[in-house]
Amino acid sequence: MGRKAFTLVELLVVIGIVGLIGTVSFPSLTKFRKTVLIEAQAQVLAAAARRAQVEALAKGRTVELPPFKFGASGYPVPGYSGTLVLSPHCKVIVSSVGRVRIE
């Protein structure tokens, strides 16, 4: 006659292994989640800067998206280009020639 169920010891061993794996991986998953959220925010900010740049060019007027400001030509107003640091490893950069990028 074959076995049709697990013993209590087998179930406790499996639960212990799953708990150990969860405990070890949780900090990594938390750090990964934070990194993904920061990178997503950088994408949103870069898109907003590009949108402001296009709006300034299309409407022929200055458009401000703090800390950046784009003139009617679509280029940043002198003194309003630069780097917005979101974390040590993620930055939104607007160069003086109007290039918007994420590093």
N, C-alpha and C positions, 0 to 999 in steps of 0.2 A: 504494500500500500504506500503510495507516494505522499510527500508532505504537501499540504495545501496552504500553509501559513508561515509567517516569519516568527522567529522566537523574539522574546522581549530583548534579549542581549543583542541580536542582530539589528533590531530597530534602534536601540540606544546607540550602537556604534555608528550607524548611518547618520542619525541626528547629530551626534558629536562631530563627525567629519564635516557635515554641511555647516554646522555652527562655526567650526574652526576656519573653514574657507571663507565664510561670510565675515568673520571678525578680521581676518588678515586682509581681505580685499576692500573692505569698507573705506579706509583712508584713501586708497588709490582712486576709488570711484568718486569720492567727494572732491578730490583735487581735480580729477578729469572733468567733473561737472562744472566746477568753478572756471576752469580754463575755457571750456566750451562757451559758457555764458559771457565771459569777457571778450572772446573772439567774436561772438555774435553781436555784442554791443559795439565793437570796433567796426564791424561791417555796416551796422545801422548808421553810425556817425559818419563814416566815409561816404555812404550813399547820400546822407543829408547834405554833406559839404559839396558833393558833386551836383546835387540838385540845386543848391543855392548858387553855385557857380553858373550853371546853365540858366537859371532864372535871371541872374544879373546880366548875362550876355543877351538873353532874349528881350528883356524889358528895358535894357539900356540904363539901368540905375544901380546904385550900390545896394548890395544885399549882405546883411550881417548874420552870421551864425556863430555866436561866441564860442571860442576865442578867435574865429576867423572872420574876415570881411572881404568880400569880392567886389571889385569895381565894375563899371559898365562894360569894360573890355573882357570881363571873365577872369582876369588875373587878380591875385590877392592885392589889396591895398597895401602899400609899404608899411611894414611893421605889424601886419596882421597875418603873416604866414608863420609857420612853425610846427611844433610837435605837441600833440596832446597825449600824455602818457596815461594809459589806463591801468597798466601793471608793468612790472620790470621787463616783461617779455612781449608786451603788446602796446603799440603806439599807432596813432593816426597822424600822418605827416602831410602837411600842405606846403609844397615848395614855393619859392618866390616866383616860379614860372607857371604856377597853377596846377601842378601835378598833385593829385590826391592819392595817397597810398597807405597801406597798412604794413607794419613790420612787426 
